[in-house]
Amino acid sequence: MKRLLWLLPVVLLAPLAWAALAPITLPTRDELFEIPPGTYARRMAGDKVEILPDRIDLTLGLNDQLLLRNRDEVPQQFGPVLIMPGQSFRLPFEVASTYSFACSAHASGQMSIVVAPTPQAGWQRLQWRWQHRHRLMNPETAA
């Protein structure tokens, strides 16, 4: 029994070592947000409709492309782009930074995109995995 006791720390620490060192892979680099049908009509009726978060967090090399899909019946403005009904707009990011955009899908009219650098192997990668564990465990429901 004592001979096997040394195995316990190895078994416990092996998953942490994997999480800190293994490359991160996601099924897609797109971070999808949809503007649902009826958004404009609900807003014009006085509903406080918040369909998109005020801030979207992305990570370079992982989920670094914002994909907006307009399923509403009216065009929606995102930055300098007018997204027509039924259209999608993909915006890739290549530099870690904070970006601000005018956005007609928000009651405030503004939206921020925070693009974090790619997490390096070790502590940064372990932290990223911990913060995004739901997405990694359930990739089909992460969007």
Beta strands, then each sheet from edge to edge (+ up, - down):
strand 1: 30-35
strand 2: 55-59
strand 3: 65-70
strand 4: 76-78
strand 5: 81-83
strand 6: 88-92
strand 7: 97-102
strand 8: 110-116
sheet 1: 1+ 3+ 6-
sheet 2: 2+ 8+ 7-
sheet 3: 4+ 5-
end
